[in-house]
Amino acid sequence: MIPTPSADSDARELAEQLRSALRRLYRQLRRHAVDQDMSPLHLPLLVNIVENPGIGVGELAQLENLRSPTMTGHINSMVAAGLVKRTEPAKGDRRRVGLVATPHGRALIDAKRKRRTDQLVQALLQLSPSSRAALWAAVPALNDIELNDIDA
């Protein structure tokens, strides 16, 4: 289906409003989540490792849009901090080593997620019931948004 000019302008305005609101909310969550246990650069890396156990350094570098040597430096630092560990080489390719989060790394991610959820709970409790209902209604549509295949 070809979008109509009014649908296109409506979607553009909605995109601007959503982007602005989501950026503001994300910044507030980050600002209030001071964490001395982990570098802010390592947080998204550790989340990806937790969500993709056994992921390779090259795959992680590609996911995060980083060069493999840069990623290797971050991983070495995270291994030294006890956040991740390398797995045994794969049987088919002895060079391929996977990454998994340590119990300490998983605990840090779980604690950070809990703190951010608790922050959102407190903020949501300050909204009116109708505003919370509007957010509930928007969740399915927000979950349907995919940016991977869109040329920006």
C-alpha positions in Angstrom: 0.0 0.0 0.0 1.3 3.4 -1.0 1.1 6.0 1.9 -1.0 9.0 1.2 0.6 12.5 1.7 -1.5 13.0 4.8 -0.6 9.6 6.2 3.1 10.3 5.5 3.0 13.7 7.2 1.1 12.2 10.1 3.7 9.4 10.4 6.5 12.0 10.2 5.1 14.1 13.0 4.4 11.0 15.1 8.0 9.9 14.5 9.4 13.2 15.6 7.2 13.2 18.8 8.1 9.6 19.6 11.8 10.1 19.0 11.9 13.2 21.2 9.9 11.6 24.0 11.9 8.3 24.0 15.2 10.1 23.9 14.2 12.3 26.9 13.0 9.2 28.8 16.1 7.2 28.0 18.4 10.1 29.1 16.5 10.4 32.4 16.9 6.6 33.1 20.6 6.8 32.3 21.1 9.9 34.4 19.6 8.3 37.5 21.3 5.0 37.0 24.8 5.9 38.3 26.8 2.7 38.3 30.4 2.4 39.6 30.5 -1.3 38.9 30.6 -1.0 35.1 31.6 1.3 32.4 28.6 2.8 30.4 30.3 1.4 27.3 30.2 -2.1 28.7 26.5 -2.1 29.6 25.1 -2.6 26.1 27.8 -5.2 25.3 27.0 -7.2 28.5 23.3 -7.0 27.7 23.9 -8.5 24.3 26.1 -11.2 25.7 23.4 -12.0 28.3 20.7 -12.2 25.6 23.0 -14.1 23.2 25.1 -16.6 25.2 28.0 -17.9 23.2 28.0 -15.0 20.8 31.4 -14.5 19.2 33.5 -11.3 19.4 33.1 -10.7 15.6 29.3 -11.1 15.8 29.1 -8.8 18.8 31.3 -6.2 17.0 29.0 -6.4 14.0 25.9 -6.0 16.2 27.4 -3.0 18.0 28.9 -1.5 14.8 32.4 -1.6 16.2 35.6 -3.0 14.7 36.7 -6.4 16.0 40.0 -5.1 17.5 38.1 -2.4 19.4 35.6 -5.0 20.6 38.5 -7.3 21.7 39.8 -4.5 23.9 36.4 -4.1 25.5 36.0 -7.8 26.0 39.4 -8.1 27.6 38.5 -5.4 30.0 35.2 -7.1 30.8 36.9 -10.4 31.3 39.4 -8.8 33.7 36.4 -7.2 35.6 34.8 -10.6 36.0 31.7 -9.7 33.9 32.2 -12.1 31.0 34.2 -15.2 30.3 35.2 -16.9 27.0 33.9 -20.4 26.2 35.9 -23.3 24.9 36.7 -23.1 21.2 34.0 -24.6 18.9 34.6 -28.1 17.6 34.4 -27.1 13.9 36.4 -24.0 14.3 39.0 -23.8 17.0 39.4 -20.1 16.5 35.7 -19.4 17.3 35.4 -18.7 21.0 32.0 -17.6 22.4 31.3 -15.2 25.2 29.0 -15.7 28.2 28.2 -13.5 31.1 29.5 -14.6 34.5 27.1 -14.8 37.4 28.5 -11.4 38.6 27.8 -9.9 35.1 24.2 -11.3 35.0 23.6 -10.0 38.6 24.7 -6.5 37.6 22.4 -6.5 34.5 19.5 -7.9 36.6 20.1 -5.2 39.3 20.3 -2.4 36.6 17.0 -3.7 35.0 15.3 -3.8 38.4 16.4 -0.2 39.2 15.2 1.1 35.8 11.9 -0.8 36.2 11.5 0.6 39.7 12.2 4.2 38.3 9.6 3.7 35.6 7.0 2.3 38.1 7.4 5.4 40.3 7.1 7.7 37.2 4.0 5.8 36.0 2.3 6.0 39.4 2.5 9.8 39.0 0.4 9.7 35.8 -3.3 9.8 35.7 -5.2 6.5 35.1 -6.2 7.6 31.6 -2.5 8.4 30.7 -1.4 5.0 32.0 -4.3 3.4 29.9 -3.0 5.3 26.8 0.5 3.9 27.4 -0.9 0.4 27.8 -2.8 0.8 24.5 0.4 1.9 22.8 2.6 -1.0 23.8 1.5 -3.4 21.1 2.1 -0.9 18.4 5.5 0.1 19.8 6.5 -3.6 19.9 5.5 -3.9 16.2 7.9 -1.2 15.1 11.0 -2.6 13.3 13.8 -0.3 12.1 16.2 -3.0 10.9 15.0 -3.1 7.2 14.4 0.7 6.8 16.9 2.8 5.0 17.4 5.9 7.0 
